[in-house]
């Protein structure tokens, strides 16, 4: 039987993840225990998150201002830090030419001395561009450079020709790819995603493998609502070798479909739910409301 294409495999894993979330939630409710306690016991009660900085057009409907210039980007980052307390700042690039995004990234570093930094151009660069950018930011307080190029071979070349830790959520998203990276390293930090890997438990298994072979781990964001965010929080609370802030688009959301509204940030972190199961419940009225909006506007595309 031929190997299914990667896109098909990713979709199947997401179905597995949804089923696992539901089963763990039901089990937790039956036992009166949070998922993190069922899966071994949490090691931390709060998960630190990075800000997620995007270039964007102005959006008068939700009050979102334009973020295109260096000053606009720094002002936006300062606003997010003031509001949510972030101590790590991630810039999503791959929009403008690398020299301009380098200028923007350096401005963020200058605006927040001592804070952690990370950059993600979404695999849009050539290997040569990735190497040049990695070398140019070596003196900054970087957690990592995420997916400057696509593929393990390109990532390996960037890693070998710079002094920069590389992270990925595209080239190591299953155990076969993780084994390849262990045998011939191209990536230093694996960004675990509870949907990409097929659930919380596969992520914990992957984190254990990374710990054995001294690879870093962090938590990837795929534009989640409260249910998946709860899965991320439980998962992150269980990983002994989690040493970096997690990613989340969550602060960009105006609402959520869980009862009680959105999770709240405090000092750049979100508390792990303590209720039975995942610790969140679906708000049925909001589910209907946003389900109708989905049918009208279409899906969110990563």
ABEGO torsion letter per residue (X at the ends): XBBBBAAAAAAAAAAAAAAAAAAAAAAAAAAGBBAAAAAGEBABABBBBBBBBBBBBBBAAAGBBBBABAAAAAAAAAAAAAAAGBABBBBBBGABBAAAAAAAAAAAAAABBGBBBBBBAGGABBAAAAAAAAAAAAABBBABBBGABBEAAAAAAAAAABBBBBBBAAABABAAAAAAAAABBABABBBBBAAAAGEAAAAAAAAAAAAAAGBBBBBBBAGBBAAAAAAAAAAAAABAABABBBBBAAAABABBABBGEBBBBBGGBBBBBABBEAGBBBBAAAAAAAAAAAAAAEBBBX
